[in-house]
Amino acid sequence: MANGQANGQWYPPEWPDRIRALAAGTLTPVTPKRAATVMLLKDTGTTGSGPGCGPVVHMLRRRTSMAFAGGAYAYPGGGVDPRDDDRAIGWAGPTRAWWADRLGVDEAGAQAIVCAAVRETYEEAGVLLAGTTDDSVVGDTTGADWEADRAALVDRELSFAEFLDRRGLVLRSDLLGAWARWITPEFESRRYDTWFFVAALPEGQRTRNASTEADRTVWITPADATAGYDKGELLMMPPTVATLRGLAECATAAEALASAPGRDMTPVLARARLSGDEVVLSWPGHDEFTKHVPSAGATPATPSDPTGGAPA
């Protein structure tokens, strides 16, 4: 499927037709699936703001063959597993009630979303935000036994609760900071209600490309990533760009985590209206993403990649 692009913003070329169908009442919105994604940060020793400064964030590039957002840069993440809230698990940090209030869901939903964030980060990046005690974090997770457990999680042969029990681990919810919440537009066929979290790379662990959906991963400063987007060189979706711009204001990973409790978690949902031969897309509170899309779609473009291929 060709990707529509304006600058570095990705949107599917079928959106205009689907928006018209929604306006005409012939398209029924799909119920969004709950999902979580994690912006994993590490400090470089260069503090400050602007290109080349501050912490770097771990990003993956979705394979160009992917039906949705192929070639776009994103963070590790994915949908909630129905078993993420099936029973109590070892838990450290703020209570489920606290998380329920912060995330705007019930306690079972809060556990599921937080578990999804931690589980998906392990599945796709090999990084695990858990420890044997409330104040410890596991070290190197690259051994064959760890990989076997990770593969079992990916294949859904093992639930996250079973994985933690087997390892004698507790989930470190205090290592996460809730950052934002975006909901896929009503006119999209694949819809997600996604909570974005921020976390620092634990000492002794390292990332790797463990995702079957990504063809590469990079560590890049948020300022450099958004600069690439602004030049039309890096393809991204609005939620990714918006969260990167917020991260670019933080001089260290710790500062990002400290600022997370003050972030607005009001869901952001795109709106669309028809204006002559154009479809006008807008995201409330994020005027930079407003686009006037020809009803026939935009000319596909393939962005270059100035990140230097820095491996995870």
N, C-alpha and C positions, 0 to 999 in steps of 0.2 A: 504494500500500500504506500502510495506517495504521501509524504508529510508536507502539510502546508507550513510555510514559515514566513514571518515578518520580523526582520532583524534576527534575534536569536530565539524568538518565541515560537514554540511548537503548538500546532493545533491540527486536528484531523481534517482533511479536505471535505469529508462528508458532513461536517457540522452545519453548514448553511441549510442543506436539505432537511436535516433532522430538526433544526430550529424552526423551519417553516412548518414541518409536520406537527411539532409540539404546539405552535401557535394555532394551527388549524384544528387541534384536538384529535388528530389521528395517531399521535405518538404518546404512549403511556410511559412516564418516567420509571426507570429501573430503581428499585430500592438500593441505596448505596451499602456496600459491605464495609464493616469496620476494619480499619488498617492502622498501622503504626510505622513510622520511619524515624531513623536516628541520625542526627548530624554529629558524627564522631570527630572530636577535635584533638589536636596535640600541639603543644607549644614548640616554637622553633628557636626561641631565644631572642627573636627580634620583635620587640613590642612596638606598639603604636598603631596608627591607622593608615590606610592607603595601600597601594600595590606593594607586594613583597613584605608587608609588615603584619604582625599579629599571628594568631594561631592558624594552622592549616586544617582544612576539613577533608574528610575522606569521601570521595565521590566515585561512582561507577558510571560507565557509559553503556546504556542499553544497546543490545545488539541491533544492528540496522534491520535485521530480519524480523524483529518483534512487531506484532500487529499494532501495538499501542506504544507511541512515543519512541519508535526505533531511532537510535542515534542520539537520543537526548541524555544529558547528564542528570543524575539523581543521587539519592542517598540509599543506603541499605534499608530495606523495609518490605512489608508485605501484609497480607490480610491476616485477621485474627483466626486462629485455629479454634474450632468449637470446643476443644478440650482445654483451652487456656484458662477457662474459669470453671472446670468441672469439679474441682476440689481444692481445698486449702493447700498451699505450698509453703515451703520455707521462705520467710519474708523478712527483710530488714529495711529500715528506713521509715518514712511516713506511712501511716496506716492506710488500709484500703479505703476507709471513710474519708481520709484527707484527700486521697487521690480521686475519689468519686466526686468530691466537691470541686477539685481543680479541673477535672476533665469534663464535668457536666454530665456524668452518667451515674448509674447505681454502682454499688460496691463490687458486684460480680463483673460488671462491665469494666470497671476500673482495673481489676486484677487481669482480665483478659487483654486489655489494651497494653498495660505495662508489660505483661508477659510476652505479648507479641513483639513489642519493641526490643526486649532483651533477646528473645528467641531468634528473631529475624536478623539481628546484628550478628549473632553467633553463626547462623546458617549461611549468611551471605558474605560476612567479612572475617569470620573466625575469631571474633572478639566476644568475650563472655563477661557480662557485668554481674558476677556472682562470686561468693566466697564461702569458706567453711564456717565462718563466724560473721556476726553483724558488722565487724569492722575490718574484715580481710577481703582480698580479691585474689582469685586464682592467678597463677603466673602463666607460663608458656602453655598454650593449648594446641600445639601443632603435632603432637605424637599420633601414632597410628590408632591408639585406643580412642583418643579424642575424635579423630576423623571418623571412626566407625560410628560413634554416637551422633556426630553431626549429620552424617549421611542418613542415619535412622530417623532423625528429626525431620530432615528434608523430605524423606519418603513417607512421613507420617506413620512410620512403624513404631515410633516412640513419642509419647507426649512430653511436653516440657516439664510437667510435674514429675513424671516418671524419671526423666533425665536428671533432674535435680536430686531426687531421692536416691537414685543409684549412685550419684557422686557425693552425697552427703553435703549438698550445697544449699545456700539460701540466696534468693534473688535480692540484689542490692538496689532497691528502688531509689535509695538516696543518691545514687550515682547518676540519675536521670533528672533532667529539668524539662517540664512541659513548655513548649515554645509557641506553638500555633496549631490551628485546626482549619483544614481546608476540605471542602466537599466538592466532588466532581460535579460539573454542571448537569442539570436535569436532562439535557438533550444528548448526553453522551451515553453510549451503549454499555460501557464498562464504568461503573460508578463506585467510588470509594469515599468513605467518611474517614479522613486520615488525620491522626494526631502526630505532630512533629515534636520530637524530643531532641535535646542536646545532651552530650556526654563527653567526658574526657577519656582518651585512650588509657587504659590501666597500665601501670608500670609493669614491664616484663612481658606484655602481650604485643603482638604486631598484627596488622591487617594483611589480608591476602584476598585475591579474587576467587571466592568460593561460590559465586553465583553463576548458574547456568544461563541467566538472562543478560549478563554483562560480558563485553568483549575486552574490557580493560578497566583498571581503577587508577585513580590519581590522588595525591595529596596536593591541595592547592589552597592558597589563601582566598577567603571569600571575596576580597577586593579584586584579585586577579580573575576569579571566575566570573564575576559580574562584568568586569571590563571586557572579557571575551564575549560574553553575551551581548553587551551593548554594541560591539563591533560586528555582530552577526557571525562570529566565528565559533561560538559554542551554542549548541541547541539545548534549550531548557524550557520547562513549563513554568507558568507564573508562580506557583507555590515555591518552587526551588529558588527562583530569583528573589522573591520577597524575603525568604528566610536567610538567604545569603547576604542580602543588604543589611538585615538586622545583625547578623554575625559580624559583619565588617566593622561594626561600631565597637566591638569588644577587643581589647588589647591582649587578653590571655584567655585560655580555656576556662580558668577559674572565674574570670569576670563574666563570661557567658553564662556559666552555671548559676552564678550569684544573681544575675539579672533575670533569669528565667521565671521566678515566681511573680514578677511584675509584668510579664507579657500578657497581652490580651488574648484570651482563648475563645473569643466570639467566632463562630464558624464563618468562613468566607465562602460564599457560593456565587458563581458567575451568573450574570444576567445577560439576556440577549434581546434585541429588538430589530425589527425589519425597518429599513429606511431606504425606500426606492429599490435600487438594484444592489443594495449593500445589506450586510448583516453587521450590526454594531454589537460587539462583545465588550462587556465591562465586568470588573471585579470590584465590588464595593470596598472603598478604602484604599484602593490600589489603582489610581488613575493611570499610571504608566502602562498598564496592560490593556487599556481600551484600544480595540482594533476595529477598523472598518474593513470588513472582508467582502470582496466581490462575491456575489451569489454563486458564481461558477467556481469559486475556490481560488487559491493563490498558486503562483508558479512554484513548484518544488525547488528546493535548494539544498545543497549538501555543504555544511559548514566545514571549515578547516579546523585544525586542532593545535592551538599554540601552547598547550600545557607542558610540552616537552616530554610527554610520556613518562613522567615520574612515577615509578612503580610504588605500589603500596608496601 
